[in-house]
Amino acid sequence: MPALKEIAELDSGVVLITGDAKRLVRMYLTEWSRRGKTILIEYIPFQIDGEVYIGSPYEGTSFDAYRIVNPLSRSKAEREKLHRWLARNRDKLILLYEGKYVKDSITRYAIRELIDYLIAYKRETVGFERIDVMRFEDGKIVESRTYVRRR
């Protein structure tokens, strides 16, 4: 079963986190930085310990890990450019963060063929948080696990 810890220990792969999961994003980036990875992020909305650079992933400089924001909310041309970039950088560790919640509707996006993990975070109105973790192979879900935490 795909586990949140397993994702923290990755050396390469594409992880898409959707929903308002800033805490998870921060946790992964901090862990990857702690393990000595240099990280490029498009912008920094919170403090991350370690070696982190701000810039565009398309500028040509190579990093160990990347954080790209709102890949599904971009224009069609920007999504196609990102898709080509992801296909060329499969050996890197890439965290895609989409602010809107996407889980089952990921099947509508071509990016599903390039992601290894989808983490869909949702804060429920009845006082708990739900995290669905799915592992993908060739655009299809091969494993899935749900975590629930009461607030």
Secondary structure as the mmCIF struct_conf table of DSSP 4:
data_model
#
loop_
_struct_conf.conf_type_id
_struct_conf.id
_struct_conf.beg_label_comp_id
_struct_conf.beg_label_asym_id
_struct_conf.beg_label_seq_id
_struct_conf.end_label_comp_id
_struct_conf.end_label_asym_id
_struct_conf.end_label_seq_id
HELX_RH_AL_P HELX_RH_AL_P1 LEU A 4 ALA A 8
TURN_TY1_P TURN_TY1_P1 GLU A 9 GLU A 9
BEND BEND1 ASP A 11 SER A 12
STRN STRN1 GLY A 13 THR A 18
BEND BEND2 GLY A 19 ASP A 20
HELX_RH_AL_P HELX_RH_AL_P2 LYS A 22 ARG A 34
TURN_TY1_P TURN_TY1_P2 ARG A 35 GLY A 36
STRN STRN2 ILE A 39 ILE A 41
BEND BEND3 GLU A 42 GLU A 42
BEND BEND4 PRO A 45 PHE A 46
BEND BEND5 GLY A 50 GLY A 50
STRN STRN3 VAL A 52 ILE A 54
BEND BEND6 GLY A 55 GLY A 55
HELX_RH_3T_P HELX_RH_3T_P1 PRO A 57 GLU A 59
BEND BEND7 GLY A 60 GLY A 60
BEND BEND8 ASP A 64 ASP A 64
STRN STRN4 ALA A 65 VAL A 69
BEND BEND9 PRO A 71 ARG A 74
HELX_RH_AL_P HELX_RH_AL_P3 LYS A 76 ARG A 88
TURN_TY1_P TURN_TY1_P3 ASN A 89 ASP A 91
BEND BEND10 LYS A 92 LYS A 92
STRN STRN5 LEU A 93 GLU A 98
BEND BEND11 GLY A 99 LYS A 100
BEND BEND12 LYS A 103 LYS A 103
HELX_RH_3T_P HELX_RH_3T_P2 ASP A 104 ARG A 108
BEND BEND13 TYR A 109 TYR A 109
HELX_RH_3T_P HELX_RH_3T_P3 ALA A 110 GLU A 113
TURN_TY1_P TURN_TY1_P4 LEU A 114 LEU A 114
BEND BEND14 ASP A 116 ASP A 116
STRN STRN6 TYR A 117 ARG A 123
TURN_TY1_P TURN_TY1_P5 THR A 125 VAL A 126
BEND BEND15 GLY A 127 GLY A 127
STRN STRN7 PHE A 128 GLU A 137
TURN_TY1_P TURN_TY1_P6 ASP A 138 GLY A 139
STRN STRN8 LYS A 140 ARG A 150
#
